[in-house]
């Protein structure tokens, strides 16, 4: 038995009937589609609260231990040596006890001489080529229980309180956790071009031609091949793609130390976000901080990883710009920014009012103002940058990508006409004669002269 297909005229009647049912329901039943208050983005992991107090760091001091032992009637005497130590050490790495309280304690399984401190009983092998990283004893601020190592990540270690009688666990059913970063925070710095492939001062090409070539490559967003073709058609000069790339990297390397000397009219509102660019065919993350009210770029940092260390790196540069003054920070709800703000307040003493923004999330309770327009501003900035970047598709080197980002920052802040600022650049510069700095030649000359005046 063959099944007959539904006739076309019956199918049309069926659609009309369903449409009438839908219109009737829409007319008589009002449905408000609102996101639930506890809606969370599925792509972000919700971290445990970062407002908990810091753990108590247990520090051992040999003087205090000796005094306590003396008070208890059990003084600790120095070691009576028969043979001198065969390892060159000065003191105990835990309590700081001098050499008189250290004695040999056999050898470890690898054959290295071990030592033990008579004061704090710490054992270690100083001659071991790769000694284990030592961390202090962290104690929970709620119950004084020693925290145990829970997870080890690339840049930090998570310690966790496992005490079942901890007040935090009994009240909130959440364990106290602490992230101990294995990062030297004083050495964090944004990516900057360091290579100088050519000496621009001794180039056989004129500074005017070099500046105009950079304008074609950065300002107009041409690729290297398109830039070479444009230079040949306009000025009848034959240059290679490698030459243009060397000019860009060398110029960015020379200007990088001077960029921070340019005064920026900071408004107290900062927006930080990241976008994707390719370097050698692999995705990298360009972190950008811009002024929320005046639109200029404050700082940029290119990182191969999208993690809390990269977010903290660019945040540290912004803090240095503000001189530890308080400012409002607008970001998305990625947890890396929560960790970065928390770490900045702990290690740098920064005063930051963090305002995370999500497009469909309700406003923070008690906050009548929305910060979403400022988040949209940096998205618009990324749109402008991607229009210049898309012809490149992928940078051939990390230095080239950083150089392009730095020169685009100068172009965007001081040369690019913005419709929001009546066709002017966000940061208006004038030379000695009071004339507008409106091209690369004048901008480079202005930056060099300003730096020389500051040094004198």
Buried (B, 14 or more C-beta within 10 A) or exposed (E): EEEEEEEEEEEEEEEEEEEEEEEEEEEEEEEEEEEEEEEEBEEBEEEBEBEBEEBBEEEBBBEEBBEEBEEEEEEBEBBEEEEEBEBEEEBBBBBBBEBEBBBBBEEBEEEBBBBBBBBBEBEBBBBBEEEEEEEEBBBBBBBEBBBEEBEEEEBBBBBBBBBEEBEBBEEEEEBBBBBBBEBEBEEBEBBBBEBBBBEBEEBEBEBEBBBBBBBBBBBEBBBBEBBBEBBEEEBEEEBEEEBBBBBBBBBBBBBBEBBEEBEBEBBEBBBBBBBEBBBEEEEBBBBBBBBBBBBBBBBBBBBEEBBBBBBBBBBBBBBBBBEEEEBBBBBBBBBBBBBBBBBBBEBBEBEBEBBBBBEEBEEEEEEEEEBBEBBEBBEEBBEBBEEBBEBBEBBBBBBBBBBBBBBBBBBBBBBBEBEEBEEBBBBEBEEEEEEEBBBBBBBBBBBEEBBEEEEE
